[in-house]
Amino acid sequence: AGITGLRRAESLNDDPIFIEAIANIAKDHLLSGKVMSTQLKLRCPKCNKDVCQRARDFFENQII
């Protein structure tokens, strides 16, 4: 009875290459001096929610 033959895909969370890549992305972002990426300013396709725009406005006006 029960599940047999269950297999789980390996997680990237503890892969050294993944960890180094995420660390490099974070470091590069911090060194850029920018509060957020230009992509965060983009609206999702067909999204017209005011809460999304308020969140973008909030982050855009932050100072590092």
Distance bins in CASP14 RR format, pairs under 12 A and 6 or more apart:
PFRMAT RR
TARGET T0000
AUTHOR 0000-0000-0000
RMODE 2
METHOD distances of the structure
MODEL  1
10 18 0 0 0 0 0 1 0 0 0 0 0
11 18 0 0 0 0 1 0 0 0 0 0 0
11 19 0 0 0 0 0 1 0 0 0 0 0
12 18 1 0 1 0 0 0 0 0 0 0 0
12 19 0 0 0 0 1 0 0 0 0 0 0
12 20 0 0 0 0 0 1 0 0 0 0 0
12 21 0 0 0 0 1 0 0 0 0 0 0
12 22 0 0 0 0 1 0 0 0 0 0 0
13 19 0 0 0 0 1 0 0 0 0 0 0
13 22 0 0 0 0 1 0 0 0 0 0 0
14 20 0 0 0 0 0 1 0 0 0 0 0
14 22 0 0 0 0 0 1 0 0 0 0 0
15 21 0 0 0 0 1 0 0 0 0 0 0
15 22 0 0 0 0 0 1 0 0 0 0 0
16 22 0 0 0 0 0 1 0 0 0 0 0
16 23 0 0 0 0 0 1 0 0 0 0 0
17 23 0 0 0 0 0 1 0 0 0 0 0
17 24 0 0 0 0 0 1 0 0 0 0 0
18 24 0 0 0 0 0 1 0 0 0 0 0
18 25 0 0 0 0 0 1 0 0 0 0 0
19 25 0 0 0 0 0 1 0 0 0 0 0
19 26 0 0 0 0 0 1 0 0 0 0 0
20 26 0 0 0 0 0 1 0 0 0 0 0
20 27 0 0 0 0 0 1 0 0 0 0 0
21 27 0 0 0 0 0 1 0 0 0 0 0
21 28 0 0 0 0 0 1 0 0 0 0 0
22 28 0 0 0 0 0 1 0 0 0 0 0
22 29 0 0 0 0 0 1 0 0 0 0 0
23 29 0 0 0 0 0 1 0 0 0 0 0
23 30 0 0 0 0 0 1 0 0 0 0 0
24 30 0 0 0 0 0 1 0 0 0 0 0
24 31 0 0 0 0 0 1 0 0 0 0 0
25 31 0 0 0 0 0 1 0 0 0 0 0
25 32 0 0 0 0 0 1 0 0 0 0 0
25 37 0 0 0 0 0 1 0 0 0 0 0
26 32 0 0 0 0 0 1 0 0 0 0 0
27 33 0 0 0 0 0 1 0 0 0 0 0
28 34 0 0 0 0 0 1 0 0 0 0 0
28 37 0 0 0 0 0 1 0 0 0 0 0
29 35 0 0 0 0 1 0 0 0 0 0 0
29 36 0 0 0 0 1 0 0 0 0 0 0
29 37 1 0 0 1 0 0 0 0 0 0 0
29 39 0 0 0 0 0 1 0 0 0 0 0
29 40 0 0 0 0 0 1 0 0 0 0 0
29 64 0 0 0 0 0 1 0 0 0 0 0
30 64 0 0 0 0 1 0 0 0 0 0 0
31 64 0 0 0 0 0 1 0 0 0 0 0
32 38 0 0 0 0 0 1 0 0 0 0 0
32 64 0 0 0 0 1 0 0 0 0 0 0
33 62 0 0 0 0 0 1 0 0 0 0 0
33 63 0 0 0 0 0 1 0 0 0 0 0
33 64 1 0 1 0 0 0 0 0 0 0 0
34 40 0 0 0 0 0 1 0 0 0 0 0
34 41 0 0 0 0 0 1 0 0 0 0 0
34 59 0 0 0 0 0 1 0 0 0 0 0
34 60 0 0 0 0 0 1 0 0 0 0 0
34 62 0 0 0 0 0 1 0 0 0 0 0
34 63 0 0 0 0 0 1 0 0 0 0 0
34 64 1 0 0 1 0 0 0 0 0 0 0
35 41 0 0 0 0 0 1 0 0 0 0 0
35 56 0 0 0 0 0 1 0 0 0 0 0
35 57 0 0 0 0 0 1 0 0 0 0 0
35 58 0 0 0 0 0 1 0 0 0 0 0
35 59 1 0 0 1 0 0 0 0 0 0 0
35 60 1 0 0 1 0 0 0 0 0 0 0
35 61 0 0 0 0 1 0 0 0 0 0 0
35 62 1 0 1 0 0 0 0 0 0 0 0
35 63 1 0 0 1 0 0 0 0 0 0 0
35 64 1 0 1 0 0 0 0 0 0 0 0
36 42 0 0 0 0 0 1 0 0 0 0 0
36 55 0 0 0 0 0 1 0 0 0 0 0
36 56 0 0 0 0 1 0 0 0 0 0 0
36 57 0 0 0 0 0 1 0 0 0 0 0
36 58 0 0 0 0 1 0 0 0 0 0 0
36 59 1 0 1 0 0 0 0 0 0 0 0
36 60 1 0 0 1 0 0 0 0 0 0 0
36 61 0 0 0 0 0 1 0 0 0 0 0
36 62 1 0 0 1 0 0 0 0 0 0 0
36 63 0 0 0 0 0 1 0 0 0 0 0
36 64 0 0 0 0 0 1 0 0 0 0 0
37 56 0 0 0 0 0 1 0 0 0 0 0
37 59 0 0 0 0 1 0 0 0 0 0 0
37 60 0 0 0 0 0 1 0 0 0 0 0
38 56 0 0 0 0 0 1 0 0 0 0 0
38 59 0 0 0 0 0 1 0 0 0 0 0
38 60 0 0 0 0 0 1 0 0 0 0 0
39 56 0 0 0 0 0 1 0 0 0 0 0
39 59 0 0 0 0 0 1 0 0 0 0 0
40 52 0 0 0 0 0 1 0 0 0 0 0
40 53 0 0 0 0 0 1 0 0 0 0 0
40 55 0 0 0 0 1 0 0 0 0 0 0
40 56 1 0 0 1 0 0 0 0 0 0 0
40 57 0 0 0 0 0 1 0 0 0 0 0
40 58 0 0 0 0 0 1 0 0 0 0 0
40 59 1 0 0 1 0 0 0 0 0 0 0
40 60 0 0 0 0 1 0 0 0 0 0 0
40 62 0 0 0 0 0 1 0 0 0 0 0
41 52 0 0 0 0 0 1 0 0 0 0 0
41 53 0 0 0 0 1 0 0 0 0 0 0
41 55 0 0 0 0 0 1 0 0 0 0 0
41 56 1 0 1 0 0 0 0 0 0 0 0
41 57 0 0 0 0 1 0 0 0 0 0 0
41 59 0 0 0 0 1 0 0 0 0 0 0
41 60 1 0 0 1 0 0 0 0 0 0 0
41 61 0 0 0 0 0 1 0 0 0 0 0
42 52 0 0 0 0 0 1 0 0 0 0 0
42 53 0 0 0 0 0 1 0 0 0 0 0
42 56 0 0 0 0 1 0 0 0 0 0 0
43 49 0 0 0 0 1 0 0 0 0 0 0
43 50 0 0 0 0 0 1 0 0 0 0 0
43 52 1 0 0 1 0 0 0 0 0 0 0
43 53 1 0 0 1 0 0 0 0 0 0 0
43 55 0 0 0 0 0 1 0 0 0 0 0
43 56 0 0 0 0 1 0 0 0 0 0 0
44 51 0 0 0 0 0 1 0 0 0 0 0
44 52 1 0 0 1 0 0 0 0 0 0 0
44 53 0 0 0 0 0 1 0 0 0 0 0
44 55 0 0 0 0 0 1 0 0 0 0 0
44 56 0 0 0 0 0 1 0 0 0 0 0
46 52 0 0 0 0 0 1 0 0 0 0 0
47 53 0 0 0 0 1 0 0 0 0 0 0
47 55 0 0 0 0 0 1 0 0 0 0 0
47 56 0 0 0 0 0 1 0 0 0 0 0
49 55 0 0 0 0 1 0 0 0 0 0 0
49 56 0 0 0 0 0 1 0 0 0 0 0
50 56 0 0 0 0 0 1 0 0 0 0 0
50 57 0 0 0 0 0 1 0 0 0 0 0
51 57 0 0 0 0 0 1 0 0 0 0 0
51 58 0 0 0 0 0 1 0 0 0 0 0
52 58 0 0 0 0 0 1 0 0 0 0 0
52 59 0 0 0 0 0 1 0 0 0 0 0
53 59 0 0 0 0 0 1 0 0 0 0 0
53 60 0 0 0 0 0 1 0 0 0 0 0
54 60 0 0 0 0 0 1 0 0 0 0 0
54 61 0 0 0 0 0 1 0 0 0 0 0
55 61 0 0 0 0 0 1 0 0 0 0 0
55 62 0 0 0 0 0 1 0 0 0 0 0
56 62 0 0 0 0 0 1 0 0 0 0 0
END
